[in-house]
Amino acid sequence: MNKKQLWKILKKQTYCQIKRSKIHGVGVIAIRNISKGVNPFPGVHRVKWHGLEKRELAHLPPKIVKLLYGFFAIQGKKLWIPESGLTGMDMSFYMNTSKKPNVRILGDGDKFRTMRKIKAGEELTVDYDTFSEREF
């Protein structure tokens, strides 16, 4: 990537920041209006996810297990963790859950899409309860 490409990303594809959330702790907040159908995290690449059961995490230190449960989605009896673990987390991992989400995660293609226009200052959310194993 050259500086011209970097300038374009910074100027036209920077949509969010991590900031205090009205929902829970910190969240992802829009710094500008985002149109419907936009990937608000264009630099995020798809990763391979592993579904681990609670018993598989028993050998890890309790502080790490707590972090894993705090950041990643539970589907059925499995906690879905990216192959990079906690070291490869990006801004998208800080989205809080909502029953009325404004971002969805796709099972193929680009990973994220806004479901409607999001206004500057609004928090980006997903519904963690609607994930399926196919989406991971």
Secondary structure, DSSP 4 states (H G I P E B T S, - for coil): --HHHHHHHHHHS--EEEEE-SSSSEEEEESS-B-TT--S-TT-----EEEEEGGGGTTS-HHHHHHHHHHS-EETTEEEEETTTTTT--GGGGPEE-SS-SEEE-SSSSSEEESS-B-TTPEEEE-GGG--GGG-
